[in-house]
C-alpha cells in the first residue's frame, strides 16, 4: 500500500500518485461516513472532492455517485472542467454528458460508473435515483433552511447495499459564517460527541495550496477583500460575518474627502428606487478611484429624481436644460420592470429618455457581493482606503453607512430606513469596482 501525505492508497499498480497538498491528503484519509473540507478560495476544494469521487469509483466499480452544487451553471462552469482534470490525475478518464447532467467514469476500457449531477436550488427535485457516494460543493452559500432540506434529500439517495460501502458524503465549501456546515459538523459534534465517529472535518487555508496557484493569486485576494473576510476566505475559518455594522470598514474620518464636482466633470450616480424614498449618491472619479460628493435623498418618484439631478448637475437657463456634463446612472436593476410612477414606461427607460447613460445588469448582484465590494473599497486587508466620502455634501449617506446593522435574517436590516442611501451607493461601487475572485488554475507539479 502506498501513501500520499497521510492518504493510504490501495494496491493499484497502474494508478499514479494523485496531486494533493497535505490537508487534501488528510481529508481523503478520513474514515468518517460524512467528511467536510472547509477551506479558503483557491484551496482546491472541488479538486479534492473529485479525488473522493475517484476513490469511490476505484473501490466500488459499478456503484454510481453524485455531485450536488447550488446551481446548474456552477456544475457546468466549475465541476465539469475540474472533474475531467482531477480524475485524469488519478489515472481515470471521463465523458461529460451535459444534456443528461451526468459524467461517465472510465479506467481504460472499463466503465466504473456514473456521477449524477444535480442542483440543490430546488431540494424537492433531488429524487428518483440512488447513489453510493456524494460530493456536495459550496453548501454554505445556500440559505440555511434550503441547505438542511438538500442535505436530507441527498442522504435519502444513499442506499446502495454492498459490503464495505459507506454510502458516504463528502462536503466541500468556503466558510460563510456559522451556517449549515458549522452547525452540522462542529456544533452538533460538540453537543453529541458520539457523532464524531461519523462526522469529520478538515479546515484548510489558501496558503496550503499556494504552490499550485499563480504568484499573484493570494496578494490579489488580500488587496480585494476587507480584513474581516480574510479569516474566512483565505484562512478557511468560521467567523461571524453577520453581526454589528454592515459597513465595518467605513470610518467617517479615515474615509473622508473634501471633493466636489468640477465644472463639466462626469458624474456617476448610484440610484435606489422606492416611492417617496428614492435615493441617489453622486460620485466623481479621481486617480481612478471613486469619491462620493453629493446625495439626493427622499425623492418622490423617478420623474422627481430626474428633475433634481438635472437641476443640480446640468445648467438650467431660460427654462431650458443645458447638458454640461456626462451623467451616468447605476440603478437598482429591478427598475427595468418596476415603475415608481403610474405609467407604462419603466424607470430605466425614463432615465434613458432624460439623456442619462444607464448602466445596469439584467439582475441585481447578490447582497453579499455588494456589501463585500463596499467594504473592500472602504478598507481592504492591506489597509488601503480607496473609496472616500465627503461628509458635508453626503451627511445622510455617512450616517447610514455608520448605522446600518445586520438583521436577524442574516440580511442588512431594512426596517430603519438606512438601507436606501447605502443601496444606492452600492449599486455604483459593485458595478464599477466589484470584488473579483482571481481564477485559481491548478498547476500540475511533476513529481508531487
DRENDO-1510 file (C-alpha; in Angstrom, 1 decimal, always signed):
<recs>
REC; n; res; u; v; w
REC; 1; UNK; +0.0; +0.0; +0.0 .
REC; 2; UNK; +1.4; +3.4; -1.0 .
REC; 3; UNK; +0.7; +6.8; +0.7 .
REC; 4; UNK; +0.4; +10.4; -0.5 .
REC; 5; UNK; +0.7; +12.6; +2.6 .
REC; 6; UNK; -1.4; +10.6; +5.1 .
REC; 7; UNK; -3.6; +9.2; +2.4 .
REC; 8; UNK; -3.2; +5.4; +2.0 .
REC; 9; UNK; -3.8; +4.1; -1.5 .
REC; 10; UNK; -5.0; +0.6; -2.2 .
REC; 11; UNK; -2.6; -1.7; -4.3 .
REC; 12; UNK; -3.3; -0.3; -7.7 .
REC; 13; UNK; -0.1; -0.7; -9.7 .
REC; 14; UNK; -1.3; +1.4; -12.7 .
REC; 15; UNK; -2.7; +4.2; -10.7 .
REC; 16; UNK; -0.4; +7.3; -10.4 .
REC; 17; UNK; +0.0; +9.2; -7.1 .
REC; 18; UNK; -2.5; +12.0; -7.3 .
REC; 19; UNK; -1.5; +15.6; -6.9 .
REC; 20; UNK; -2.6; +16.6; -3.3 .
REC; 21; UNK; -1.5; +19.1; -0.7 .
REC; 22; UNK; -1.3; +18.0; +2.9 .
REC; 23; UNK; -4.8; +19.0; +4.1 .
REC; 24; UNK; -6.3; +17.4; +1.0 .
REC; 25; UNK; -4.5; +14.1; +1.7 .
REC; 26; UNK; -5.6; +14.2; +5.3 .
REC; 27; UNK; -9.2; +14.7; +4.2 .
REC; 28; UNK; -9.2; +11.8; +1.8 .
REC; 29; UNK; -7.7; +9.6; +4.5 .
REC; 30; UNK; -10.5; +10.3; +7.0 .
REC; 31; UNK; -12.6; +7.2; +7.8 .
REC; 32; UNK; -15.8; +9.1; +8.5 .
REC; 33; UNK; -19.1; +8.5; +6.7 .
REC; 34; UNK; -19.6; +12.2; +6.4 .
REC; 35; UNK; -16.5; +14.3; +5.6 .
REC; 36; UNK; -16.2; +18.1; +5.3 .
REC; 37; UNK; -13.4; +20.0; +3.7 .
REC; 38; UNK; -13.8; +23.7; +4.7 .
REC; 39; UNK; -11.2; +26.0; +3.1 .
REC; 40; UNK; -10.5; +29.4; +1.6 .
REC; 41; UNK; -10.6; +30.4; -2.0 .
REC; 42; UNK; -8.2; +28.6; -4.3 .
REC; 43; UNK; -7.5; +25.9; -1.8 .
REC; 44; UNK; -8.6; +23.1; -4.1 .
REC; 45; UNK; -12.0; +22.2; -2.6 .
REC; 46; UNK; -13.6; +20.9; -5.8 .
REC; 47; UNK; -10.3; +19.2; -6.8 .
REC; 48; UNK; -10.1; +17.2; -3.5 .
REC; 49; UNK; -13.8; +16.5; -3.7 .
REC; 50; UNK; -13.3; +15.0; -7.1 .
REC; 51; UNK; -10.5; +12.9; -5.6 .
REC; 52; UNK; -13.0; +11.5; -3.2 .
REC; 53; UNK; -15.2; +10.5; -6.1 .
REC; 54; UNK; -12.2; +8.9; -7.8 .
REC; 55; UNK; -11.5; +6.9; -4.6 .
REC; 56; UNK; -15.1; +5.7; -4.6 .
REC; 57; UNK; -15.2; +4.6; -8.2 .
REC; 58; UNK; -11.9; +2.7; -7.8 .
REC; 59; UNK; -13.0; +0.9; -4.7 .
REC; 60; UNK; -16.6; +0.2; -5.8 .
REC; 61; UNK; -16.9; -0.1; -9.6 .
REC; 62; UNK; -20.5; -0.2; -10.8 .
REC; 63; UNK; -21.8; +1.9; -7.9 .
REC; 64; UNK; -22.9; +5.3; -9.2 .
REC; 65; UNK; -22.1; +8.5; -7.3 .
REC; 66; UNK; -23.5; +12.0; -7.2 .
REC; 67; UNK; -22.3; +15.7; -7.4 .
REC; 68; UNK; -24.5; +18.4; -5.9 .
REC; 69; UNK; -24.0; +22.2; -6.3 .
REC; 70; UNK; -26.1; +25.3; -5.6 .
REC; 71; UNK; -26.9; +25.7; -9.3 .
REC; 72; UNK; -26.6; +24.1; -12.7 .
REC; 73; UNK; -24.4; +26.9; -14.0 .
REC; 74; UNK; -21.9; +26.0; -11.3 .
REC; 75; UNK; -22.0; +22.4; -12.4 .
REC; 76; UNK; -21.3; +23.4; -15.9 .
REC; 77; UNK; -18.6; +26.1; -15.3 .
REC; 78; UNK; -16.8; +24.6; -12.3 .
REC; 79; UNK; -17.4; +20.9; -11.9 .
REC; 80; UNK; -17.2; +19.6; -15.5 .
REC; 81; UNK; -13.8; +21.1; -16.2 .
REC; 82; UNK; -12.4; +20.2; -12.8 .
REC; 83; UNK; -13.7; +16.6; -12.7 .
REC; 84; UNK; -12.1; +15.9; -16.1 .
REC; 85; UNK; -8.7; +17.2; -15.0 .
REC; 86; UNK; -8.8; +15.8; -11.5 .
REC; 87; UNK; -9.8; +12.3; -12.4 .
REC; 88; UNK; -7.2; +12.2; -15.2 .
REC; 89; UNK; -4.7; +13.0; -12.4 .
REC; 90; UNK; -6.0; +9.8; -10.7 .
REC; 91; UNK; -5.5; +7.7; -13.8 .
REC; 92; UNK; -9.1; +7.8; -14.9 .
REC; 93; UNK; -10.9; +9.4; -17.8 .
REC; 94; UNK; -14.3; +10.9; -18.0 .
REC; 95; UNK; -17.1; +11.6; -20.5 .
REC; 96; UNK; -19.3; +14.5; -19.7 .
REC; 97; UNK; -23.0; +14.2; -20.8 .
REC; 98; UNK; -24.1; +17.8; -20.5 .
REC; 99; UNK; -27.7; +17.2; -21.5 .
REC; 100; UNK; -28.2; +14.4; -19.0 .
REC; 101; UNK; -26.2; +16.1; -16.2 .
REC; 102; UNK; -24.0; +13.1; -15.9 .
REC; 103; UNK; -20.3; +12.2; -16.1 .
REC; 104; UNK; -19.1; +8.7; -17.0 .
REC; 105; UNK; -16.0; +7.4; -15.2 .
REC; 106; UNK; -13.7; +5.0; -17.1 .
REC; 107; UNK; -10.5; +3.2; -16.2 .
REC; 108; UNK; -9.0; +2.2; -19.6 .
REC; 109; UNK; -11.8; +0.4; -21.3 .
REC; 110; UNK; -13.6; -0.5; -18.0 .
REC; 111; UNK; -16.7; +1.5; -17.2 .
REC; 112; UNK; -16.6; +2.3; -13.4 .
REC; 113; UNK; -19.8; +4.2; -13.0 .
REC; 114; UNK; -21.7; +7.4; -13.4 .
REC; 115; UNK; -21.5; +10.7; -11.5 .
REC; 116; UNK; -25.1; +12.1; -11.4 .
REC; 117; UNK; -25.0; +15.9; -11.2 .
REC; 118; UNK; -27.9; +17.8; -9.6 .
REC; 119; UNK; -28.6; +21.3; -8.5 .
REC; 120; UNK; -29.6; +22.0; -4.8 .
REC; 121; UNK; -31.5; +25.1; -5.8 .
REC; 122; UNK; -34.8; +23.0; -5.6 .
REC; 123; UNK; -34.2; +20.3; -3.0 .
REC; 124; UNK; -37.5; +18.7; -3.8 .
REC; 125; UNK; -36.2; +17.7; -7.2 .
REC; 126; UNK; -33.5; +15.5; -5.7 .
REC; 127; UNK; -35.4; +12.3; -6.2 .
REC; 128; UNK; -35.7; +9.2; -8.4 .
REC; 129; UNK; -32.2; +7.7; -8.3 .
REC; 130; UNK; -29.8; +6.0; -5.9 .
REC; 131; UNK; -26.0; +6.5; -5.4 .
REC; 132; UNK; -23.3; +5.1; -3.1 .
REC; 133; UNK; -21.2; +8.3; -2.7 .
REC; 134; UNK; -21.9; +12.0; -2.9 .
REC; 135; UNK; -19.9; +15.2; -3.3 .
REC; 136; UNK; -21.7; +18.3; -2.1 .
REC; 137; UNK; -20.0; +21.5; -3.2 .
REC; 138; UNK; -20.3; +25.0; -1.7 .
REC; 139; UNK; -23.2; +24.1; +0.6 .
REC; 140; UNK; -22.7; +27.2; +2.8 .
REC; 141; UNK; -23.5; +29.7; +0.0 .
REC; 142; UNK; -27.1; +28.5; +0.3 .
REC; 143; UNK; -29.7; +29.7; +2.8 .
REC; 144; UNK; -29.7; +27.6; +6.0 .
REC; 145; UNK; -33.2; +26.1; +5.5 .
REC; 146; UNK; -32.5; +25.1; +1.9 .
REC; 147; UNK; -29.2; +23.6; +2.8 .
REC; 148; UNK; -30.8; +21.5; +5.5 .
REC; 149; UNK; -33.5; +20.3; +3.1 .
REC; 150; UNK; -30.9; +19.5; +0.4 .
REC; 151; UNK; -28.8; +17.5; +2.9 .
REC; 152; UNK; -31.8; +15.4; +3.9 .
REC; 153; UNK; -32.7; +14.7; +0.3 .
REC; 154; UNK; -29.1; +13.7; -0.5 .
REC; 155; UNK; -28.9; +11.3; +2.4 .
REC; 156; UNK; -32.1; +9.7; +1.2 .
REC; 157; UNK; -30.4; +8.9; -2.2 .
REC; 158; UNK; -27.6; +7.0; -0.4 .
REC; 159; UNK; -29.0; +3.5; -0.5 .
REC; 160; UNK; -26.7; +1.0; -2.3 .
REC; 161; UNK; -26.2; -2.2; -0.4 .
REC; 162; UNK; -22.7; -3.6; -0.9 .
REC; 163; UNK; -20.0; -4.9; +1.5 .
REC; 164; UNK; -17.6; -2.3; +2.6 .
REC; 165; UNK; -19.6; +0.6; +1.1 .
REC; 166; UNK; -20.2; +3.5; +3.5 .
REC; 167; UNK; -22.8; +5.4; +1.3 .
REC; 168; UNK; -20.7; +8.4; +2.4 .
REC; 169; UNK; -20.9; +12.1; +1.6 .
REC; 170; UNK; -18.0; +14.5; +1.0 .
REC; 171; UNK; -18.8; +18.1; +1.6 .
REC; 172; UNK; -16.5; +20.9; +0.3 .
REC; 173; UNK; -17.2; +24.6; +1.0 .
REC; 174; UNK; -15.9; +28.0; +1.7 .
REC; 175; UNK; -17.0; +29.1; +5.3 .
REC; 176; UNK; -19.8; +31.6; +5.1 .
REC; 177; UNK; -20.3; +32.3; +8.8 .
REC; 178; UNK; -21.9; +30.0; +11.3 .
REC; 179; UNK; -24.2; +28.2; +8.8 .
REC; 180; UNK; -25.0; +24.6; +7.9 .
REC; 181; UNK; -21.5; +23.1; +7.9 .
REC; 182; UNK; -20.5; +24.8; +11.2 .
REC; 183; UNK; -23.7; +23.6; +12.9 .
REC; 184; UNK; -23.7; +20.1; +11.4 .
REC; 185; UNK; -20.0; +19.2; +11.6 .
REC; 186; UNK; -18.9; +21.2; +14.6 .
REC; 187; UNK; -21.7; +22.3; +16.8 .
REC; 188; UNK; -23.7; +19.1; +16.7 .
REC; 189; UNK; -20.5; +17.0; +17.3 .
REC; 190; UNK; -19.7; +19.2; +20.3 .
REC; 191; UNK; -23.1; +18.6; +21.8 .
REC; 192; UNK; -23.1; +14.9; +21.0 .
REC; 193; UNK; -19.5; +13.6; +20.9 .
REC; 194; UNK; -20.7; +10.2; +19.6 .
REC; 195; UNK; -21.4; +11.9; +16.2 .
REC; 196; UNK; -17.6; +12.4; +15.9 .
REC; 197; UNK; -17.4; +8.8; +14.7 .
REC; 198; UNK; -19.3; +9.6; +11.5 .
REC; 199; UNK; -18.8; +13.3; +11.1 .
REC; 200; UNK; -15.2; +14.5; +10.4 .
REC; 201; UNK; -13.9; +17.9; +9.2 .
REC; 202; UNK; -10.6; +19.3; +7.9 .
REC; 203; UNK; -10.1; +23.1; +7.7 .
REC; 204; UNK; -7.5; +24.4; +5.2 .
REC; 205; UNK; -6.1; +27.7; +4.2 .
REC; 206; UNK; -5.4; +29.1; +0.7 .
REC; 207; UNK; -1.8; +29.2; +1.7 .
REC; 208; UNK; -1.8; +25.3; +1.9 .
REC; 209; UNK; -2.4; +25.2; -1.8 .
REC; 210; UNK; -0.1; +28.1; -2.7 .
REC; 211; UNK; +2.4; +26.0; -4.7 .
REC; 212; UNK; -0.4; +25.3; -7.2 .
REC; 213; UNK; -1.6; +28.9; -7.6 .
REC; 214; UNK; -0.4; +31.8; -9.7 .
REC; 215; UNK; +2.1; +34.0; -7.8 .
REC; 216; UNK; -0.4; +37.0; -7.6 .
REC; 217; UNK; -3.4; +35.0; -6.5 .
REC; 218; UNK; -3.2; +35.4; -2.7 .
REC; 219; UNK; -1.9; +39.1; -3.0 .
REC; 220; UNK; -4.9; +39.8; -5.2 .
REC; 221; UNK; -7.3; +38.4; -2.6 .
REC; 222; UNK; -5.6; +40.4; +0.2 .
REC; 223; UNK; -5.9; +43.5; -1.9 .
REC; 224; UNK; -9.6; +42.9; -2.8 .
REC; 225; UNK; -11.2; +41.8; +0.5 .
REC; 226; UNK; -11.8; +43.7; +3.7 .
REC; 227; UNK; -9.9; +42.5; +6.7 .
REC; 228; UNK; -12.9; +40.9; +8.4 .
REC; 229; UNK; -13.3; +38.4; +5.5 .
REC; 230; UNK; -9.7; +37.3; +5.2 .
REC; 231; UNK; -10.2; +34.8; +8.1 .
REC; 232; UNK; -13.0; +33.1; +6.2 .
REC; 233; UNK; -12.0; +33.5; +2.5 .
REC; 234; UNK; -8.2; +32.8; +2.9 .
REC; 235; UNK; -7.7; +31.1; +6.2 .
REC; 236; UNK; -10.8; +28.9; +6.0 .
REC; 237; UNK; -12.1; +29.8; +9.5 .
REC; 238; UNK; -15.6; +30.1; +10.7 .
REC; 239; UNK; -16.1; +33.8; +11.6 .
REC; 240; UNK; -19.2; +35.8; +12.2 .
REC; 241; UNK; -20.0; +37.8; +9.1 .
REC; 242; UNK; -23.4; +39.0; +10.1 .
REC; 243; UNK; -23.3; +40.9; +13.3 .
REC; 244; UNK; -22.9; +44.6; +14.1 .
REC; 245; UNK; -22.5; +47.2; +11.5 .
REC; 246; UNK; -22.8; +46.1; +7.9 .
REC; 247; UNK; -20.1; +48.5; +6.7 .
REC; 248; UNK; -17.5; +47.8; +9.3 .
REC; 249; UNK; -14.6; +49.0; +7.1 .
REC; 250; UNK; -16.1; +52.6; +6.8 .
REC; 251; UNK; -14.7; +55.3; +9.1 .
REC; 252; UNK; -16.0; +58.8; +8.6 .
REC; 253; UNK; -12.6; +60.3; +9.5 .
REC; 254; UNK; -10.3; +57.9; +7.6 .
REC; 255; UNK; -12.6; +57.7; +4.6 .
REC; 256; UNK; -13.2; +61.5; +4.4 .
REC; 257; UNK; -12.6; +63.7; +1.5 .
REC; 258; UNK; -13.4; +67.3; +0.6 .
REC; 259; UNK; -14.0; +66.7; -3.1 .
REC; 260; UNK; -16.8; +68.3; -5.0 .
REC; 261; UNK; -17.8; +68.0; -8.7 .
REC; 262; UNK; -15.9; +70.4; -11.0 .
REC; 263; UNK; -17.5; +72.1; -14.0 .
REC; 264; UNK; -18.0; +69.7; -16.8 .
REC; 265; UNK; -16.7; +66.7; -14.8 .
REC; 266; UNK; -18.5; +63.4; -15.5 .
REC; 267; UNK; -20.7; +62.3; -12.6 .
REC; 268; UNK; -21.6; +58.7; -11.7 .
REC; 269; UNK; -24.8; +58.3; -9.7 .
REC; 270; UNK; -25.9; +55.1; -7.9 .
REC; 271; UNK; -29.7; +55.0; -7.5 .
REC; 272; UNK; -32.2; +53.1; -5.4 .
REC; 273; UNK; -35.9; +53.1; -6.4 .
REC; 274; UNK; -38.5; +53.5; -3.7 .
REC; 275; UNK; -41.7; +55.5; -4.0 .
REC; 276; UNK; -41.3; +58.6; -1.7 .
REC; 277; UNK; -37.9; +57.3; -0.5 .
REC; 278; UNK; -35.8; +57.4; -3.7 .
REC; 279; UNK; -32.1; +57.9; -3.1 .
REC; 280; UNK; -29.1; +58.8; -5.3 .
REC; 281; UNK; -25.4; +59.1; -4.4 .
REC; 282; UNK; -23.3; +61.0; -6.8 .
REC; 283; UNK; -19.6; +60.2; -7.4 .
REC; 284; UNK; -16.6; +61.6; -9.3 .
REC; 285; UNK; -13.5; +59.6; -10.1 .
REC; 286; UNK; -10.1; +60.9; -9.0 .
REC; 287; UNK; -6.9; +59.0; -9.6 .
REC; 288; UNK; -9.1; +56.2; -11.0 .
REC; 289; UNK; -10.9; +55.8; -7.6 .
REC; 290; UNK; -14.4; +56.9; -6.5 .
REC; 291; UNK; -15.3; +59.9; -4.4 .
REC; 292; UNK; -18.9; +60.3; -3.1 .
REC; 293; UNK; -19.6; +64.0; -3.5 .
REC; 294; UNK; -23.3; +64.6; -3.3 .
REC; 295; UNK; -26.6; +63.0; -2.4 .
REC; 296; UNK; -30.3; +63.3; -3.3 .
REC; 297; UNK; -32.5; +61.7; -0.6 .
REC; 298; UNK; -36.3; +61.3; -0.4 .
REC; 299; UNK; -37.3; +62.0; -4.0 .
REC; 300; UNK; -41.0; +61.2; -4.6 .
REC; 301; UNK; -40.5; +59.1; -7.8 .
REC; 302; UNK; -38.3; +58.7; -10.8 .
REC; 303; UNK; -39.5; +61.9; -12.7 .
REC; 304; UNK; -38.9; +63.9; -9.5 .
REC; 305; UNK; -35.4; +62.4; -9.2 .
REC; 306; UNK; -34.7; +63.2; -12.8 .
REC; 307; UNK; -35.7; +66.8; -12.3 .
REC; 308; UNK; -33.5; +67.2; -9.2 .
REC; 309; UNK; -30.5; +65.6; -11.0 .
REC; 310; UNK; -30.8; +67.9; -14.0 .
REC; 311; UNK; -31.1; +71.0; -11.8 .
REC; 312; UNK; -28.1; +70.0; -9.7 .
REC; 313; UNK; -25.7; +68.7; -12.3 .
REC; 314; UNK; -26.7; +70.4; -15.5 .
REC; 315; UNK; -27.4; +74.1; -16.1 .
REC; 316; UNK; -31.0; +75.4; -16.3 .
REC; 317; UNK; -31.1; +78.6; -18.3 .
REC; 318; UNK; -34.2; +80.4; -19.5 .
REC; 319; UNK; -36.4; +77.4; -18.8 .
REC; 320; UNK; -34.1; +75.2; -20.8 .
REC; 321; UNK; -31.8; +72.4; -19.5 .
REC; 322; UNK; -28.3; +72.6; -21.0 .
REC; 323; UNK; -26.2; +69.4; -20.8 .
REC; 324; UNK; -22.9; +70.5; -19.3 .
REC; 325; UNK; -21.5; +67.1; -18.3 .
REC; 326; UNK; -22.0; +63.4; -18.8 .
REC; 327; UNK; -24.3; +61.8; -16.2 .
REC; 328; UNK; -24.1; +58.1; -15.7 .
REC; 329; UNK; -26.7; +56.2; -13.7 .
REC; 330; UNK; -26.1; +52.9; -11.9 .
REC; 331; UNK; -29.6; +51.9; -10.7 .
REC; 332; UNK; -31.4; +49.2; -8.9 .
REC; 333; UNK; -31.8; +46.6; -11.8 .
REC; 334; UNK; -35.4; +46.0; -10.8 .
REC; 335; UNK; -36.2; +49.4; -12.3 .
REC; 336; UNK; -36.3; +47.7; -15.7 .
REC; 337; UNK; -39.7; +46.3; -14.8 .
REC; 338; UNK; -41.0; +48.3; -11.9 .
REC; 339; UNK; -42.4; +51.8; -12.0 .
REC; 340; UNK; -42.2; +54.4; -9.3 .
REC; 341; UNK; -44.8; +56.4; -11.1 .
REC; 342; UNK; -48.1; +55.2; -12.5 .
REC; 343; UNK; -47.1; +55.0; -16.2 .
REC; 344; UNK; -46.4; +52.4; -18.8 .
REC; 345; UNK; -42.7; +53.3; -19.1 .
REC; 346; UNK; -40.1; +51.6; -16.8 .
REC; 347; UNK; -37.9; +53.6; -14.5 .
REC; 348; UNK; -34.8; +52.7; -16.5 .
REC; 349; UNK; -36.5; +53.9; -19.7 .
REC; 350; UNK; -37.3; +57.2; -18.1 .
REC; 351; UNK; -33.7; +57.7; -17.1 .
REC; 352; UNK; -32.5; +57.0; -20.7 .
REC; 353; UNK; -35.1; +59.3; -22.2 .
REC; 354; UNK; -33.9; +62.0; -19.8 .
REC; 355; UNK; -30.5; +61.9; -21.5 .
REC; 356; UNK; -28.6; +59.9; -18.9 .
REC; 357; UNK; -26.3; +57.0; -19.6 .
REC; 358; UNK; -27.7; +53.9; -17.8 .
REC; 359; UNK; -25.5; +51.0; -16.6 .
REC; 360; UNK; -27.5; +48.1; -15.2 .
REC; 361; UNK; -27.1; +44.3; -15.3 .
REC; 362; UNK; -30.0; +42.1; -16.0 .
REC; 363; UNK; -30.4; +41.4; -12.3 .
REC; 364; UNK; -29.0; +42.9; -9.1 .
REC; 365; UNK; -25.9; +41.3; -7.7 .
REC; 366; UNK; -26.2; +39.3; -4.5 .
REC; 367; UNK; -26.4; +41.5; -1.4 .
REC; 368; UNK; -23.3; +39.8; -0.1 .
REC; 369; UNK; -21.3; +40.8; -3.2 .
REC; 370; UNK; -22.5; +44.4; -3.0 .
REC; 371; UNK; -21.6; +44.6; +0.7 .
REC; 372; UNK; -18.2; +43.0; +0.2 .
REC; 373; UNK; -17.4; +45.4; -2.7 .
REC; 374; UNK; -18.2; +48.4; -0.5 .
REC; 375; UNK; -16.2; +47.2; +2.5 .
REC; 376; UNK; -13.2; +46.2; +0.3 .
REC; 377; UNK; -13.2; +49.7; -1.2 .
REC; 378; UNK; -13.6; +51.4; +2.2 .
REC; 379; UNK; -10.6; +49.4; +3.5 .
REC; 380; UNK; -9.0; +46.3; +2.2 .
REC; 381; UNK; -6.8; +43.9; +4.2 .
REC; 382; UNK; -3.7; +45.9; +3.2 .
REC; 383; UNK; -5.2; +49.0; +4.9 .
REC; 384; UNK; -5.9; +50.8; +1.7 .
REC; 385; UNK; -8.9; +53.1; +1.7 .
REC; 386; UNK; -9.9; +53.5; -1.9 .
REC; 387; UNK; -13.4; +54.9; -1.5 .
REC; 388; UNK; -13.8; +58.3; +0.1 .
REC; 389; UNK; -16.9; +60.3; +1.1 .
REC; 390; UNK; -17.4; +64.0; +1.6 .
REC; 391; UNK; -19.4; +64.1; +4.9 .
REC; 392; UNK; -20.5; +67.7; +4.4 .
REC; 393; UNK; -22.1; +67.0; +1.0 .
REC; 394; UNK; -23.3; +63.5; +1.9 .
REC; 395; UNK; -24.4; +63.7; +5.5 .
REC; 396; UNK; -27.2; +61.2; +5.3 .
REC; 397; UNK; -25.1; +58.7; +3.4 .
REC; 398; UNK; -22.4; +58.9; +6.1 .
REC; 399; UNK; -24.9; +58.4; +8.9 .
REC; 400; UNK; -26.4; +55.4; +7.1 .
REC; 401; UNK; -23.0; +53.8; +6.5 .
REC; 402; UNK; -22.3; +54.1; +10.2 .
REC; 403; UNK; -25.7; +52.9; +11.4 .
REC; 404; UNK; -27.0; +50.1; +9.1 .
REC; 405; UNK; -26.9; +46.9; +11.0 .
REC; 406; UNK; -27.4; +43.2; +10.2 .
REC; 407; UNK; -31.0; +41.9; +10.6 .
REC; 408; UNK; -31.9; +38.7; +12.4 .
REC; 409; UNK; -32.4; +37.1; +9.0 .
REC; 410; UNK; -28.8; +37.5; +8.1 .
REC; 411; UNK; -29.5; +40.3; +5.6 .
REC; 412; UNK; -28.9; +44.1; +6.1 .
REC; 413; UNK; -31.7; +45.5; +8.3 .
REC; 414; UNK; -34.3; +47.3; +6.1 .
REC; 415; UNK; -36.6; +48.4; +9.0 .
REC; 416; UNK; -34.8; +51.6; +9.9 .
REC; 417; UNK; -34.6; +53.3; +6.5 .
REC; 418; UNK; -30.8; +53.3; +6.5 .
REC; 419; UNK; -30.8; +50.9; +3.5 .
REC; 420; UNK; -31.9; +53.2; +0.7 .
REC; 421; UNK; -28.8; +55.5; +0.5 .
REC; 422; UNK; -26.3; +52.7; +1.1 .
REC; 423; UNK; -28.0; +50.5; -1.5 .
REC; 424; UNK; -27.8; +53.4; -4.0 .
REC; 425; UNK; -24.1; +54.0; -3.4 .
REC; 426; UNK; -23.5; +50.2; -3.5 .
REC; 427; UNK; -25.1; +49.8; -7.0 .
REC; 428; UNK; -22.4; +52.1; -8.4 .
REC; 429; UNK; -19.5; +50.5; -6.4 .
REC; 430; UNK; -20.3; +46.9; -7.2 .
REC; 431; UNK; -20.8; +47.7; -10.9 .
REC; 432; UNK; -17.5; +49.6; -11.4 .
REC; 433; UNK; -15.4; +48.1; -8.5 .
REC; 434; UNK; -16.6; +44.6; -7.9 .
REC; 435; UNK; -14.7; +42.1; -5.8 .
REC; 436; UNK; -13.4; +39.8; -8.5 .
REC; 437; UNK; -12.1; +36.5; -7.2 .
REC; 438; UNK; -9.0; +35.5; -9.2 .
REC; 439; UNK; -9.1; +32.3; -11.1 .
REC; 440; UNK; -7.2; +29.6; -9.4 .
REC; 441; UNK; -5.8; +27.5; -12.2 .
REC; 442; UNK; -4.3; +24.3; -10.7 .
REC; 443; UNK; -0.7; +23.8; -11.9 .
REC; 444; UNK; +0.5; +20.2; -12.2 .
REC; 445; UNK; +3.8; +19.9; -10.5 .
REC; 446; UNK; +5.8; +16.9; -11.8 .
REC; 447; UNK; +7.0; +14.6; -9.0 .
REC; 448; UNK; +4.4; +15.7; -6.4 .
</recs>
